[in-house]
Amino acid sequence: MNGLVNHNLVVRQETDNDATRVRELVKESFRTEPYSDQKEHDLVDRLRKSSQFIPELSLVAGLQENIIGYILLTQAGIKIDHRVYPTLALAPIAVHPDHQKRGIGTRLMTFAHQKAVELGYESIVLIGHQDYYPKFGYRLAQEFGIRFPFDVPQINGFVLELKEGALNGISGEVVYGKEFFAD
C-alpha cells in the first residue's frame, strides 16, 4: 500500500474469534507509546466482560485475514449534579505499526462514529493526542466544562458531539466503569 488505504480493507464488528488477534494488535500498537502504560490490551479484555460493552462498537479493520486496526467505544456518562448524561468513551483505537499513517485510523473513526449515531448515541469522550482527534471534530472537553476523573492535561481531554448541540448545558465529570481503574 502506498500511503492510502487499500480498497480491500474491511471494517466490521469484532467476533469472538478475533479476540486473541485484537489483543496482540493492541499490545503491539501501544508497545512504544510514550504516554501509555502499555496495558491497553488488558483494558480491552476487561471492557469486553463489562456491562458497558457494546458489541456493535467493537470494530476491527481487516486486510484479507489480517486484523490491522481496532477501535472500541463503550458506555460512559457525564455526571451533572445527581444525574448522569449518557455518552460513549473511546478507548482504545489501535493500528498496527506496519500500517500506520495510511488512513486506517480514519476509516475506523468514521465507521465508529456512524455506527454510534445509528445506535442513538449523541457524544463521545476520550483522552488522547492533541494533534490527532481535532481533525475528526473533537473539541477540548474544558470548552464544555467537562472534566475527567484522571490526572490528565487539559489538552488531551476531548469530546465530540455526534449530534449538533448534544452537549449544550452538559458539564461535569466523566463517569467511567470500574474497568478503567483496574491495575
Helices and strands as residue ranges (DSSP letters): E 10-13, G 16-18, H 19-30, H 40-48, G 55-57, E 58-63, E 66-80, E 83-95, G 97-99, H 104-118, E 123-127, G 133-136, E 139-140, G 141-144, E 146-147, G 154-156, E 157-161, E 172-175, G 178-181
